[in-house]
Amino acid sequence: MLKDFKRGDVGTIIADAAYDSDAIRKRARQLRAKVCIKPNAGRKKKKRYNRTVYKHRNLIERFFGRIKRCRRIATRYEKKPANFADFIWLAALITDMV
């Protein structure tokens, strides 16, 4: 999904340890985005991450858990990031999350 963004579109990338790859970190540097990814346990050289920011990832995951009750979001019918983001906003308004 990061391939669709342009430089300056993304502020911070917050992700789980499953997404700790050099390719994602390289793409984040190209986008000039900050990275907050917990290092994978198998990584030889541990990368630093902001633990306070990483804790807020839980709020985002719970939010997506609630809006996935909307079938269009759960199955990701919209392939373009802008359209998908619009439906996330709509689902957030319906589920009273915003």
Distance bins in CASP14 RR format, pairs under 12 A and 6 or more apart:
PFRMAT RR
TARGET T0000
AUTHOR 0000-0000-0000
RMODE 2
METHOD distances of the structure
MODEL  1
1 9 0 0 0 0 0 1 0 0 0 0 0
1 10 0 0 0 0 0 1 0 0 0 0 0
1 13 0 0 0 0 0 1 0 0 0 0 0
1 15 0 0 0 0 0 1 0 0 0 0 0
1 19 0 0 0 0 0 1 0 0 0 0 0
1 24 0 0 0 0 0 1 0 0 0 0 0
1 27 0 0 0 0 0 1 0 0 0 0 0
1 31 0 0 0 0 0 1 0 0 0 0 0
1 76 0 0 0 0 0 1 0 0 0 0 0
1 78 0 0 0 0 0 1 0 0 0 0 0
1 79 0 0 0 0 1 0 0 0 0 0 0
1 80 0 0 0 0 0 1 0 0 0 0 0
1 81 1 0 0 1 0 0 0 0 0 0 0
1 82 0 0 0 0 0 1 0 0 0 0 0
1 84 0 0 0 0 1 0 0 0 0 0 0
1 85 0 0 0 0 0 1 0 0 0 0 0
2 9 0 0 0 0 1 0 0 0 0 0 0
2 10 1 0 0 1 0 0 0 0 0 0 0
2 11 0 0 0 0 0 1 0 0 0 0 0
2 13 1 0 0 1 0 0 0 0 0 0 0
2 15 0 0 0 0 0 1 0 0 0 0 0
2 19 0 0 0 0 0 1 0 0 0 0 0
2 21 0 0 0 0 0 1 0 0 0 0 0
2 23 0 0 0 0 1 0 0 0 0 0 0
2 24 1 0 0 1 0 0 0 0 0 0 0
2 25 0 0 0 0 0 1 0 0 0 0 0
2 26 0 0 0 0 0 1 0 0 0 0 0
2 27 1 0 1 0 0 0 0 0 0 0 0
2 28 1 0 0 1 0 0 0 0 0 0 0
2 29 0 0 0 0 0 1 0 0 0 0 0
2 30 0 0 0 0 1 0 0 0 0 0 0
2 31 1 0 0 1 0 0 0 0 0 0 0
2 33 0 0 0 0 1 0 0 0 0 0 0
2 35 0 0 0 0 0 1 0 0 0 0 0
2 81 0 0 0 0 1 0 0 0 0 0 0
3 9 0 0 0 0 0 1 0 0 0 0 0
3 10 0 0 0 0 0 1 0 0 0 0 0
3 23 0 0 0 0 0 1 0 0 0 0 0
3 24 0 0 0 0 0 1 0 0 0 0 0
3 26 0 0 0 0 0 1 0 0 0 0 0
3 27 1 0 0 1 0 0 0 0 0 0 0
3 30 0 0 0 0 0 1 0 0 0 0 0
3 31 0 0 0 0 0 1 0 0 0 0 0
3 81 0 0 0 0 1 0 0 0 0 0 0
4 10 0 0 0 0 0 1 0 0 0 0 0
4 27 0 0 0 0 0 1 0 0 0 0 0
4 31 0 0 0 0 0 1 0 0 0 0 0
4 79 0 0 0 0 1 0 0 0 0 0 0
4 80 1 0 0 1 0 0 0 0 0 0 0
4 81 1 0 1 0 0 0 0 0 0 0 0
4 82 0 0 0 0 1 0 0 0 0 0 0
4 83 0 0 0 0 0 1 0 0 0 0 0
4 84 0 0 0 0 0 1 0 0 0 0 0
4 85 0 0 0 0 0 1 0 0 0 0 0
5 11 0 0 0 0 1 0 0 0 0 0 0
5 13 0 0 0 0 1 0 0 0 0 0 0
5 27 0 0 0 0 1 0 0 0 0 0 0
5 28 0 0 0 0 1 0 0 0 0 0 0
5 30 0 0 0 0 1 0 0 0 0 0 0
5 31 1 0 1 0 0 0 0 0 0 0 0
5 32 0 0 0 0 0 1 0 0 0 0 0
5 33 0 0 0 0 1 0 0 0 0 0 0
5 80 0 0 0 0 0 1 0 0 0 0 0
5 81 1 0 0 1 0 0 0 0 0 0 0
5 82 0 0 0 0 0 1 0 0 0 0 0
5 85 0 0 0 0 0 1 0 0 0 0 0
6 27 0 0 0 0 0 1 0 0 0 0 0
6 30 0 0 0 0 1 0 0 0 0 0 0
6 31 1 0 0 1 0 0 0 0 0 0 0
6 32 0 0 0 0 0 1 0 0 0 0 0
6 33 0 0 0 0 0 1 0 0 0 0 0
6 81 0 0 0 0 0 1 0 0 0 0 0
6 82 0 0 0 0 0 1 0 0 0 0 0
7 27 0 0 0 0 0 1 0 0 0 0 0
7 28 0 0 0 0 0 1 0 0 0 0 0
7 29 0 0 0 0 0 1 0 0 0 0 0
7 30 1 0 0 1 0 0 0 0 0 0 0
7 31 1 0 1 0 0 0 0 0 0 0 0
7 32 1 0 1 0 0 0 0 0 0 0 0
7 33 0 0 0 0 1 0 0 0 0 0 0
8 28 0 0 0 0 0 1 0 0 0 0 0
8 29 0 0 0 0 0 1 0 0 0 0 0
8 30 0 0 0 0 0 1 0 0 0 0 0
8 31 1 0 0 1 0 0 0 0 0 0 0
8 32 1 0 1 0 0 0 0 0 0 0 0
8 33 1 0 0 1 0 0 0 0 0 0 0
8 34 0 0 0 0 0 1 0 0 0 0 0
9 27 0 0 0 0 0 1 0 0 0 0 0
9 28 0 0 0 0 0 1 0 0 0 0 0
9 30 0 0 0 0 0 1 0 0 0 0 0
9 31 1 0 0 1 0 0 0 0 0 0 0
9 32 0 0 0 0 1 0 0 0 0 0 0
9 33 0 0 0 0 1 0 0 0 0 0 0
9 81 0 0 0 0 1 0 0 0 0 0 0
9 82 0 0 0 0 0 1 0 0 0 0 0
9 85 0 0 0 0 0 1 0 0 0 0 0
10 24 0 0 0 0 0 1 0 0 0 0 0
10 27 0 0 0 0 1 0 0 0 0 0 0
10 28 1 0 0 1 0 0 0 0 0 0 0
10 29 0 0 0 0 0 1 0 0 0 0 0
10 30 0 0 0 0 0 1 0 0 0 0 0
10 31 1 0 1 0 0 0 0 0 0 0 0
10 32 0 0 0 0 1 0 0 0 0 0 0
10 33 1 0 1 0 0 0 0 0 0 0 0
10 34 0 0 0 0 1 0 0 0 0 0 0
10 35 0 0 0 0 1 0 0 0 0 0 0
10 36 0 0 0 0 0 1 0 0 0 0 0
10 81 0 0 0 0 0 1 0 0 0 0 0
11 28 0 0 0 0 1 0 0 0 0 0 0
11 31 0 0 0 0 1 0 0 0 0 0 0
11 32 0 0 0 0 1 0 0 0 0 0 0
11 33 1 0 1 0 0 0 0 0 0 0 0
11 34 1 0 0 1 0 0 0 0 0 0 0
11 35 0 0 0 0 1 0 0 0 0 0 0
11 36 0 0 0 0 0 1 0 0 0 0 0
11 53 0 0 0 0 0 1 0 0 0 0 0
12 28 0 0 0 0 1 0 0 0 0 0 0
12 31 0 0 0 0 0 1 0 0 0 0 0
12 32 0 0 0 0 0 1 0 0 0 0 0
12 33 1 0 0 1 0 0 0 0 0 0 0
12 34 1 0 1 0 0 0 0 0 0 0 0
12 35 1 0 0 1 0 0 0 0 0 0 0
12 36 1 0 0 1 0 0 0 0 0 0 0
12 37 0 0 0 0 0 1 0 0 0 0 0
12 49 0 0 0 0 0 1 0 0 0 0 0
12 50 0 0 0 0 1 0 0 0 0 0 0
12 53 1 0 0 1 0 0 0 0 0 0 0
12 54 0 0 0 0 0 1 0 0 0 0 0
12 56 0 0 0 0 0 1 0 0 0 0 0
12 57 0 0 0 0 0 1 0 0 0 0 0
12 60 0 0 0 0 0 1 0 0 0 0 0
13 19 0 0 0 0 1 0 0 0 0 0 0
13 20 0 0 0 0 0 1 0 0 0 0 0
13 21 0 0 0 0 0 1 0 0 0 0 0
13 24 1 0 0 1 0 0 0 0 0 0 0
13 25 0 0 0 0 1 0 0 0 0 0 0
13 26 0 0 0 0 0 1 0 0 0 0 0
13 27 0 0 0 0 1 0 0 0 0 0 0
13 28 1 0 1 0 0 0 0 0 0 0 0
13 29 0 0 0 0 0 1 0 0 0 0 0
13 30 0 0 0 0 0 1 0 0 0 0 0
13 31 0 0 0 0 1 0 0 0 0 0 0
13 32 0 0 0 0 0 1 0 0 0 0 0
13 33 1 0 1 0 0 0 0 0 0 0 0
13 34 1 0 0 1 0 0 0 0 0 0 0
13 35 1 0 1 0 0 0 0 0 0 0 0
13 36 1 0 0 1 0 0 0 0 0 0 0
13 37 1 0 0 1 0 0 0 0 0 0 0
13 49 0 0 0 0 0 1 0 0 0 0 0
13 50 0 0 0 0 0 1 0 0 0 0 0
13 53 0 0 0 0 0 1 0 0 0 0 0
13 54 0 0 0 0 0 1 0 0 0 0 0
13 57 0 0 0 0 0 1 0 0 0 0 0
13 60 0 0 0 0 0 1 0 0 0 0 0
14 20 0 0 0 0 0 1 0 0 0 0 0
14 24 0 0 0 0 0 1 0 0 0 0 0
14 28 0 0 0 0 0 1 0 0 0 0 0
14 33 0 0 0 0 0 1 0 0 0 0 0
14 34 0 0 0 0 1 0 0 0 0 0 0
14 35 0 0 0 0 1 0 0 0 0 0 0
14 36 1 0 1 0 0 0 0 0 0 0 0
14 37 1 0 0 1 0 0 0 0 0 0 0
14 38 0 0 0 0 1 0 0 0 0 0 0
14 49 0 0 0 0 1 0 0 0 0 0 0
14 50 0 0 0 0 1 0 0 0 0 0 0
14 51 0 0 0 0 0 1 0 0 0 0 0
14 52 0 0 0 0 0 1 0 0 0 0 0
14 53 1 0 0 1 0 0 0 0 0 0 0
14 54 1 0 0 1 0 0 0 0 0 0 0
14 55 0 0 0 0 1 0 0 0 0 0 0
14 56 1 0 0 1 0 0 0 0 0 0 0
14 57 1 0 1 0 0 0 0 0 0 0 0
14 58 0 0 0 0 0 1 0 0 0 0 0
14 59 0 0 0 0 0 1 0 0 0 0 0
14 60 1 0 0 1 0 0 0 0 0 0 0
14 61 0 0 0 0 0 1 0 0 0 0 0
15 21 0 0 0 0 1 0 0 0 0 0 0
15 24 1 0 0 1 0 0 0 0 0 0 0
15 25 0 0 0 0 0 1 0 0 0 0 0
15 27 0 0 0 0 0 1 0 0 0 0 0
15 28 0 0 0 0 1 0 0 0 0 0 0
15 33 0 0 0 0 0 1 0 0 0 0 0
15 34 0 0 0 0 0 1 0 0 0 0 0
15 35 0 0 0 0 1 0 0 0 0 0 0
15 36 1 0 0 1 0 0 0 0 0 0 0
15 37 1 0 1 0 0 0 0 0 0 0 0
15 38 1 0 0 1 0 0 0 0 0 0 0
15 39 0 0 0 0 0 1 0 0 0 0 0
15 40 0 0 0 0 0 1 0 0 0 0 0
15 47 0 0 0 0 0 1 0 0 0 0 0
15 49 0 0 0 0 1 0 0 0 0 0 0
15 53 0 0 0 0 0 1 0 0 0 0 0
15 54 0 0 0 0 1 0 0 0 0 0 0
15 57 1 0 0 1 0 0 0 0 0 0 0
15 60 0 0 0 0 0 1 0 0 0 0 0
15 61 0 0 0 0 0 1 0 0 0 0 0
16 24 0 0 0 0 0 1 0 0 0 0 0
16 36 0 0 0 0 0 1 0 0 0 0 0
16 37 1 0 0 1 0 0 0 0 0 0 0
16 38 1 0 0 1 0 0 0 0 0 0 0
16 39 0 0 0 0 0 1 0 0 0 0 0
16 40 0 0 0 0 1 0 0 0 0 0 0
16 49 0 0 0 0 0 1 0 0 0 0 0
16 54 0 0 0 0 1 0 0 0 0 0 0
16 57 1 0 0 1 0 0 0 0 0 0 0
16 58 0 0 0 0 0 1 0 0 0 0 0
16 60 0 0 0 0 0 1 0 0 0 0 0
16 61 0 0 0 0 1 0 0 0 0 0 0
17 24 0 0 0 0 0 1 0 0 0 0 0
17 36 0 0 0 0 0 1 0 0 0 0 0
17 37 1 0 0 1 0 0 0 0 0 0 0
17 38 1 0 1 0 0 0 0 0 0 0 0
17 39 1 0 0 1 0 0 0 0 0 0 0
17 40 1 0 1 0 0 0 0 0 0 0 0
17 41 1 0 0 1 0 0 0 0 0 0 0
17 42 0 0 0 0 1 0 0 0 0 0 0
17 43 0 0 0 0 1 0 0 0 0 0 0
17 46 0 0 0 0 0 1 0 0 0 0 0
17 47 0 0 0 0 0 1 0 0 0 0 0
17 49 0 0 0 0 1 0 0 0 0 0 0
17 54 0 0 0 0 1 0 0 0 0 0 0
17 57 0 0 0 0 0 1 0 0 0 0 0
18 24 0 0 0 0 0 1 0 0 0 0 0
18 37 0 0 0 0 1 0 0 0 0 0 0
18 38 0 0 0 0 1 0 0 0 0 0 0
18 39 0 0 0 0 0 1 0 0 0 0 0
18 40 1 0 0 1 0 0 0 0 0 0 0
18 41 0 0 0 0 0 1 0 0 0 0 0
18 42 0 0 0 0 0 1 0 0 0 0 0
19 25 0 0 0 0 1 0 0 0 0 0 0
19 27 0 0 0 0 0 1 0 0 0 0 0
19 28 0 0 0 0 0 1 0 0 0 0 0
19 35 0 0 0 0 1 0 0 0 0 0 0
19 36 0 0 0 0 0 1 0 0 0 0 0
19 37 1 0 1 0 0 0 0 0 0 0 0
19 38 0 0 0 0 1 0 0 0 0 0 0
19 39 0 0 0 0 0 1 0 0 0 0 0
19 40 0 0 0 0 1 0 0 0 0 0 0
19 49 0 0 0 0 0 1 0 0 0 0 0
19 57 0 0 0 0 0 1 0 0 0 0 0
20 28 0 0 0 0 0 1 0 0 0 0 0
20 35 0 0 0 0 1 0 0 0 0 0 0
20 36 0 0 0 0 0 1 0 0 0 0 0
20 37 1 0 1 0 0 0 0 0 0 0 0
20 38 1 0 0 1 0 0 0 0 0 0 0
20 39 1 0 1 0 0 0 0 0 0 0 0
20 40 1 0 1 0 0 0 0 0 0 0 0
20 41 0 0 0 0 1 0 0 0 0 0 0
20 42 0 0 0 0 1 0 0 0 0 0 0
20 43 1 0 0 1 0 0 0 0 0 0 0
20 45 0 0 0 0 0 1 0 0 0 0 0
20 46 0 0 0 0 1 0 0 0 0 0 0
20 47 1 0 0 1 0 0 0 0 0 0 0
20 48 0 0 0 0 0 1 0 0 0 0 0
20 49 0 0 0 0 1 0 0 0 0 0 0
20 54 0 0 0 0 0 1 0 0 0 0 0
21 27 0 0 0 0 1 0 0 0 0 0 0
21 28 0 0 0 0 0 1 0 0 0 0 0
21 35 0 0 0 0 0 1 0 0 0 0 0
21 37 0 0 0 0 1 0 0 0 0 0 0
21 39 0 0 0 0 0 1 0 0 0 0 0
21 40 0 0 0 0 1 0 0 0 0 0 0
21 42 0 0 0 0 0 1 0 0 0 0 0
21 43 0 0 0 0 1 0 0 0 0 0 0
21 47 0 0 0 0 0 1 0 0 0 0 0
22 28 0 0 0 0 0 1 0 0 0 0 0
22 29 0 0 0 0 0 1 0 0 0 0 0
22 35 0 0 0 0 0 1 0 0 0 0 0
22 37 0 0 0 0 0 1 0 0 0 0 0
22 39 0 0 0 0 0 1 0 0 0 0 0
22 40 0 0 0 0 0 1 0 0 0 0 0
22 43 0 0 0 0 1 0 0 0 0 0 0
22 44 0 0 0 0 0 1 0 0 0 0 0
22 45 0 0 0 0 0 1 0 0 0 0 0
22 47 0 0 0 0 1 0 0 0 0 0 0
23 29 0 0 0 0 0 1 0 0 0 0 0
23 30 0 0 0 0 0 1 0 0 0 0 0
23 37 0 0 0 0 0 1 0 0 0 0 0
24 30 0 0 0 0 0 1 0 0 0 0 0
24 31 0 0 0 0 0 1 0 0 0 0 0
24 33 0 0 0 0 0 1 0 0 0 0 0
24 35 1 0 0 1 0 0 0 0 0 0 0
24 36 0 0 0 0 0 1 0 0 0 0 0
24 37 1 0 0 1 0 0 0 0 0 0 0
24 40 0 0 0 0 0 1 0 0 0 0 0
24 47 0 0 0 0 0 1 0 0 0 0 0
25 31 0 0 0 0 0 1 0 0 0 0 0
25 33 0 0 0 0 1 0 0 0 0 0 0
25 34 0 0 0 0 0 1 0 0 0 0 0
25 35 1 0 1 0 0 0 0 0 0 0 0
25 36 0 0 0 0 0 1 0 0 0 0 0
25 37 1 0 0 1 0 0 0 0 0 0 0
25 39 0 0 0 0 0 1 0 0 0 0 0
25 40 0 0 0 0 0 1 0 0 0 0 0
25 43 0 0 0 0 0 1 0 0 0 0 0
25 45 0 0 0 0 0 1 0 0 0 0 0
25 47 1 0 0 1 0 0 0 0 0 0 0
25 48 0 0 0 0 0 1 0 0 0 0 0
25 49 0 0 0 0 0 1 0 0 0 0 0
26 33 0 0 0 0 0 1 0 0 0 0 0
26 35 0 0 0 0 0 1 0 0 0 0 0
27 33 0 0 0 0 1 0 0 0 0 0 0
27 35 0 0 0 0 1 0 0 0 0 0 0
27 37 0 0 0 0 0 1 0 0 0 0 0
28 34 1 0 0 1 0 0 0 0 0 0 0
28 35 1 0 1 0 0 0 0 0 0 0 0
28 36 0 0 0 0 1 0 0 0 0 0 0
28 37 0 0 0 0 1 0 0 0 0 0 0
28 47 0 0 0 0 0 1 0 0 0 0 0
29 35 0 0 0 0 1 0 0 0 0 0 0
34 48 0 0 0 0 0 1 0 0 0 0 0
34 49 0 0 0 0 0 1 0 0 0 0 0
34 50 0 0 0 0 1 0 0 0 0 0 0
34 53 0 0 0 0 1 0 0 0 0 0 0
34 54 0 0 0 0 0 1 0 0 0 0 0
35 47 0 0 0 0 1 0 0 0 0 0 0
35 48 0 0 0 0 1 0 0 0 0 0 0
35 49 1 0 0 1 0 0 0 0 0 0 0
35 50 0 0 0 0 1 0 0 0 0 0 0
35 53 0 0 0 0 0 1 0 0 0 0 0
35 54 0 0 0 0 0 1 0 0 0 0 0
36 47 0 0 0 0 0 1 0 0 0 0 0
36 48 0 0 0 0 1 0 0 0 0 0 0
36 49 1 0 1 0 0 0 0 0 0 0 0
36 50 1 0 1 0 0 0 0 0 0 0 0
36 51 0 0 0 0 1 0 0 0 0 0 0
36 52 0 0 0 0 1 0 0 0 0 0 0
36 53 1 0 1 0 0 0 0 0 0 0 0
36 54 1 0 1 0 0 0 0 0 0 0 0
36 55 0 0 0 0 1 0 0 0 0 0 0
36 56 0 0 0 0 1 0 0 0 0 0 0
36 57 1 0 0 1 0 0 0 0 0 0 0
36 60 0 0 0 0 0 1 0 0 0 0 0
37 43 0 0 0 0 0 1 0 0 0 0 0
37 46 0 0 0 0 0 1 0 0 0 0 0
37 47 1 0 0 1 0 0 0 0 0 0 0
37 48 0 0 0 0 0 1 0 0 0 0 0
37 49 1 0 0 1 0 0 0 0 0 0 0
37 50 0 0 0 0 0 1 0 0 0 0 0
37 51 0 0 0 0 0 1 0 0 0 0 0
37 53 0 0 0 0 0 1 0 0 0 0 0
37 54 0 0 0 0 1 0 0 0 0 0 0
37 57 0 0 0 0 1 0 0 0 0 0 0
38 46 0 0 0 0 1 0 0 0 0 0 0
38 47 0 0 0 0 1 0 0 0 0 0 0
38 48 0 0 0 0 0 1 0 0 0 0 0
38 49 1 0 1 0 0 0 0 0 0 0 0
38 50 0 0 0 0 0 1 0 0 0 0 0
38 51 0 0 0 0 1 0 0 0 0 0 0
38 53 0 0 0 0 0 1 0 0 0 0 0
38 54 1 0 1 0 0 0 0 0 0 0 0
38 55 0 0 0 0 0 1 0 0 0 0 0
38 57 0 0 0 0 1 0 0 0 0 0 0
39 45 0 0 0 0 1 0 0 0 0 0 0
39 46 1 0 1 0 0 0 0 0 0 0 0
39 47 1 0 1 0 0 0 0 0 0 0 0
39 48 0 0 0 0 1 0 0 0 0 0 0
39 49 1 0 0 1 0 0 0 0 0 0 0
39 51 0 0 0 0 0 1 0 0 0 0 0
39 54 0 0 0 0 0 1 0 0 0 0 0
40 46 0 0 0 0 1 0 0 0 0 0 0
40 47 0 0 0 0 1 0 0 0 0 0 0
40 49 0 0 0 0 0 1 0 0 0 0 0
43 49 0 0 0 0 0 1 0 0 0 0 0
47 54 0 0 0 0 0 1 0 0 0 0 0
48 54 0 0 0 0 0 1 0 0 0 0 0
49 55 0 0 0 0 0 1 0 0 0 0 0
49 57 0 0 0 0 0 1 0 0 0 0 0
50 56 0 0 0 0 1 0 0 0 0 0 0
50 57 0 0 0 0 0 1 0 0 0 0 0
51 57 0 0 0 0 0 1 0 0 0 0 0
52 58 0 0 0 0 0 1 0 0 0 0 0
53 59 0 0 0 0 0 1 0 0 0 0 0
53 60 0 0 0 0 0 1 0 0 0 0 0
54 60 0 0 0 0 0 1 0 0 0 0 0
54 61 0 0 0 0 0 1 0 0 0 0 0
55 61 0 0 0 0 0 1 0 0 0 0 0
56 62 0 0 0 0 0 1 0 0 0 0 0
56 63 0 0 0 0 0 1 0 0 0 0 0
57 63 0 0 0 0 0 1 0 0 0 0 0
57 64 0 0 0 0 0 1 0 0 0 0 0
58 64 0 0 0 0 0 1 0 0 0 0 0
58 65 0 0 0 0 0 1 0 0 0 0 0
59 65 0 0 0 0 0 1 0 0 0 0 0
59 66 0 0 0 0 0 1 0 0 0 0 0
59 97 0 0 0 0 0 1 0 0 0 0 0
60 66 0 0 0 0 0 1 0 0 0 0 0
60 67 0 0 0 0 0 1 0 0 0 0 0
60 88 0 0 0 0 0 1 0 0 0 0 0
60 92 0 0 0 0 0 1 0 0 0 0 0
60 97 0 0 0 0 0 1 0 0 0 0 0
61 67 0 0 0 0 0 1 0 0 0 0 0
61 68 0 0 0 0 0 1 0 0 0 0 0
62 68 0 0 0 0 0 1 0 0 0 0 0
62 95 0 0 0 0 0 1 0 0 0 0 0
62 97 0 0 0 0 1 0 0 0 0 0 0
63 69 0 0 0 0 0 1 0 0 0 0 0
63 73 0 0 0 0 0 1 0 0 0 0 0
63 88 0 0 0 0 1 0 0 0 0 0 0
63 89 0 0 0 0 0 1 0 0 0 0 0
63 91 0 0 0 0 1 0 0 0 0 0 0
63 92 1 0 0 1 0 0 0 0 0 0 0
63 95 0 0 0 0 1 0 0 0 0 0 0
63 96 0 0 0 0 0 1 0 0 0 0 0
63 97 1 0 1 0 0 0 0 0 0 0 0
63 98 0 0 0 0 1 0 0 0 0 0 0
64 70 0 0 0 0 0 1 0 0 0 0 0
64 73 0 0 0 0 1 0 0 0 0 0 0
64 74 0 0 0 0 1 0 0 0 0 0 0
64 76 0 0 0 0 0 1 0 0 0 0 0
64 84 0 0 0 0 0 1 0 0 0 0 0
64 88 0 0 0 0 1 0 0 0 0 0 0
64 91 0 0 0 0 1 0 0 0 0 0 0
64 92 0 0 0 0 0 1 0 0 0 0 0
64 95 0 0 0 0 0 1 0 0 0 0 0
64 97 0 0 0 0 1 0 0 0 0 0 0
65 73 0 0 0 0 1 0 0 0 0 0 0
65 74 0 0 0 0 1 0 0 0 0 0 0
65 88 0 0 0 0 0 1 0 0 0 0 0
65 91 0 0 0 0 0 1 0 0 0 0 0
65 92 0 0 0 0 0 1 0 0 0 0 0
65 95 0 0 0 0 1 0 0 0 0 0 0
65 97 0 0 0 0 1 0 0 0 0 0 0
66 73 0 0 0 0 0 1 0 0 0 0 0
66 74 0 0 0 0 0 1 0 0 0 0 0
66 88 0 0 0 0 0 1 0 0 0 0 0
66 91 0 0 0 0 1 0 0 0 0 0 0
66 92 0 0 0 0 1 0 0 0 0 0 0
66 94 0 0 0 0 0 1 0 0 0 0 0
66 95 1 0 1 0 0 0 0 0 0 0 0
66 96 0 0 0 0 1 0 0 0 0 0 0
66 97 1 0 0 1 0 0 0 0 0 0 0
66 98 0 0 0 0 0 1 0 0 0 0 0
67 73 1 0 1 0 0 0 0 0 0 0 0
67 74 0 0 0 0 1 0 0 0 0 0 0
67 76 0 0 0 0 0 1 0 0 0 0 0
67 84 0 0 0 0 0 1 0 0 0 0 0
67 85 0 0 0 0 0 1 0 0 0 0 0
67 87 0 0 0 0 1 0 0 0 0 0 0
67 88 1 0 0 1 0 0 0 0 0 0 0
67 89 0 0 0 0 1 0 0 0 0 0 0
67 90 0 0 0 0 1 0 0 0 0 0 0
67 91 1 0 1 0 0 0 0 0 0 0 0
67 92 1 0 0 1 0 0 0 0 0 0 0
67 93 0 0 0 0 1 0 0 0 0 0 0
67 94 0 0 0 0 1 0 0 0 0 0 0
67 95 1 0 1 0 0 0 0 0 0 0 0
67 96 0 0 0 0 0 1 0 0 0 0 0
67 97 1 0 0 1 0 0 0 0 0 0 0
67 98 0 0 0 0 0 1 0 0 0 0 0
68 74 1 0 1 0 0 0 0 0 0 0 0
68 75 0 0 0 0 1 0 0 0 0 0 0
68 76 0 0 0 0 1 0 0 0 0 0 0
68 87 0 0 0 0 0 1 0 0 0 0 0
68 88 0 0 0 0 0 1 0 0 0 0 0
68 91 0 0 0 0 1 0 0 0 0 0 0
68 92 0 0 0 0 0 1 0 0 0 0 0
68 95 0 0 0 0 1 0 0 0 0 0 0
68 97 0 0 0 0 0 1 0 0 0 0 0
69 75 0 0 0 0 0 1 0 0 0 0 0
69 91 0 0 0 0 1 0 0 0 0 0 0
69 92 0 0 0 0 0 1 0 0 0 0 0
69 94 0 0 0 0 1 0 0 0 0 0 0
69 95 1 0 0 1 0 0 0 0 0 0 0
69 97 0 0 0 0 0 1 0 0 0 0 0
70 76 0 0 0 0 0 1 0 0 0 0 0
70 77 0 0 0 0 0 1 0 0 0 0 0
70 78 0 0 0 0 0 1 0 0 0 0 0
70 84 0 0 0 0 0 1 0 0 0 0 0
70 87 1 0 0 1 0 0 0 0 0 0 0
70 88 0 0 0 0 1 0 0 0 0 0 0
70 89 0 0 0 0 0 1 0 0 0 0 0
70 90 0 0 0 0 1 0 0 0 0 0 0
70 91 1 0 1 0 0 0 0 0 0 0 0
70 92 0 0 0 0 1 0 0 0 0 0 0
70 93 0 0 0 0 0 1 0 0 0 0 0
70 94 1 0 0 1 0 0 0 0 0 0 0
70 95 1 0 0 1 0 0 0 0 0 0 0
70 97 0 0 0 0 0 1 0 0 0 0 0
71 77 0 0 0 0 1 0 0 0 0 0 0
71 87 0 0 0 0 0 1 0 0 0 0 0
71 91 0 0 0 0 0 1 0 0 0 0 0
72 78 1 0 0 1 0 0 0 0 0 0 0
72 83 0 0 0 0 0 1 0 0 0 0 0
72 84 0 0 0 0 1 0 0 0 0 0 0
72 86 0 0 0 0 0 1 0 0 0 0 0
72 87 1 0 1 0 0 0 0 0 0 0 0
72 88 0 0 0 0 1 0 0 0 0 0 0
72 90 0 0 0 0 1 0 0 0 0 0 0
72 91 1 0 0 1 0 0 0 0 0 0 0
72 94 0 0 0 0 0 1 0 0 0 0 0
73 83 0 0 0 0 0 1 0 0 0 0 0
73 84 1 0 0 1 0 0 0 0 0 0 0
73 85 0 0 0 0 0 1 0 0 0 0 0
73 86 0 0 0 0 0 1 0 0 0 0 0
73 87 1 0 1 0 0 0 0 0 0 0 0
73 88 1 0 0 1 0 0 0 0 0 0 0
73 89 0 0 0 0 0 1 0 0 0 0 0
73 90 0 0 0 0 1 0 0 0 0 0 0
73 91 1 0 1 0 0 0 0 0 0 0 0
73 92 0 0 0 0 1 0 0 0 0 0 0
73 94 0 0 0 0 0 1 0 0 0 0 0
73 95 0 0 0 0 1 0 0 0 0 0 0
73 97 0 0 0 0 0 1 0 0 0 0 0
74 84 0 0 0 0 0 1 0 0 0 0 0
74 87 0 0 0 0 0 1 0 0 0 0 0
74 88 0 0 0 0 0 1 0 0 0 0 0
74 91 0 0 0 0 1 0 0 0 0 0 0
75 84 0 0 0 0 0 1 0 0 0 0 0
75 87 0 0 0 0 0 1 0 0 0 0 0
76 83 0 0 0 0 0 1 0 0 0 0 0
76 84 1 0 0 1 0 0 0 0 0 0 0
76 85 0 0 0 0 0 1 0 0 0 0 0
76 87 0 0 0 0 1 0 0 0 0 0 0
76 88 0 0 0 0 0 1 0 0 0 0 0
77 83 0 0 0 0 1 0 0 0 0 0 0
77 84 0 0 0 0 1 0 0 0 0 0 0
77 87 0 0 0 0 1 0 0 0 0 0 0
78 84 1 0 1 0 0 0 0 0 0 0 0
78 85 0 0 0 0 1 0 0 0 0 0 0
78 86 1 0 0 1 0 0 0 0 0 0 0
78 87 1 0 1 0 0 0 0 0 0 0 0
78 88 0 0 0 0 1 0 0 0 0 0 0
78 89 0 0 0 0 0 1 0 0 0 0 0
78 90 0 0 0 0 0 1 0 0 0 0 0
78 91 0 0 0 0 0 1 0 0 0 0 0
79 87 0 0 0 0 0 1 0 0 0 0 0
80 86 0 0 0 0 1 0 0 0 0 0 0
80 87 0 0 0 0 0 1 0 0 0 0 0
81 87 0 0 0 0 0 1 0 0 0 0 0
81 88 0 0 0 0 0 1 0 0 0 0 0
82 88 0 0 0 0 0 1 0 0 0 0 0
82 89 0 0 0 0 0 1 0 0 0 0 0
83 89 0 0 0 0 0 1 0 0 0 0 0
83 90 0 0 0 0 0 1 0 0 0 0 0
84 90 0 0 0 0 0 1 0 0 0 0 0
84 91 0 0 0 0 0 1 0 0 0 0 0
85 91 0 0 0 0 0 1 0 0 0 0 0
85 92 0 0 0 0 0 1 0 0 0 0 0
86 92 0 0 0 0 0 1 0 0 0 0 0
86 93 0 0 0 0 0 1 0 0 0 0 0
87 93 0 0 0 0 0 1 0 0 0 0 0
87 94 0 0 0 0 0 1 0 0 0 0 0
88 94 0 0 0 0 0 1 0 0 0 0 0
88 95 0 0 0 0 0 1 0 0 0 0 0
88 97 0 0 0 0 1 0 0 0 0 0 0
88 98 0 0 0 0 0 1 0 0 0 0 0
89 95 0 0 0 0 0 1 0 0 0 0 0
89 97 0 0 0 0 0 1 0 0 0 0 0
89 98 1 0 0 1 0 0 0 0 0 0 0
90 97 0 0 0 0 0 1 0 0 0 0 0
90 98 0 0 0 0 0 1 0 0 0 0 0
91 97 0 0 0 0 1 0 0 0 0 0 0
91 98 0 0 0 0 1 0 0 0 0 0 0
92 98 1 0 1 0 0 0 0 0 0 0 0
END
